[in-house]
Amino acid sequence: MDKAVVGMYGVYYVASQLCLLGYNVATTSRNAKMVDIIVQNPDTGKATGLQVKTLHKQRKKIEDDYFNVKSAILAKIDEEKEVEVPFVFVYIQESIEENVPKTRCFVVPKEDVLKLCKEYLNWYKKTKKPKKPKLPLEDLGRKREYLSIGIWQLEAYENRWDKLGLK
């Protein structure tokens, strides 16, 4: 699938899930920085922006699939800059069995995004030995290219819409 189509699918899938939960939802134009969806709880009046990152399963091992979040986070990983909005990671996977969902959503509060990036970086340094690293291993994480989150890190966040803080 085309990368732009995958991204649009994720945004509209998340918007539809939020509508089903009773929230007011507005998608932003595709060139809006750092916010793909604005969501509001009509009962409490609370609202937030959301960053949606979508990935189509590409590899045989789930631990090899990861979301690259460098374009959505302006800070380097070693800077403690706060992420501004929660993330919803959308994972489109091939369905092997009837009861396996094809699309999964992981709702990550803004406070956890950089923490997960750091965990992924530590895992990467320990388990992956790049053949020709662009940087020495000790310098990984100082550049934005290495801001990633693995699918395997997100299990606890699956369908956790309550993590948006809109109640």
Secondary structure, 3 states (H helix, E strand, C coil): CCHHHHHHHHHHHHHHHHHHCCCEEEECCCCCCCCCEEEECCCCCCEEEEEEEEEECCCCCHHHCEEECCCCCCCCCCCCCCCCCCEEEEEECCCCCCCCCCEEEEEECHHHHHHHHHHHHHHHHHHCCCCCCCCCHHHCCCCHHHCEEEHHHCHHHECCHHHHCCC
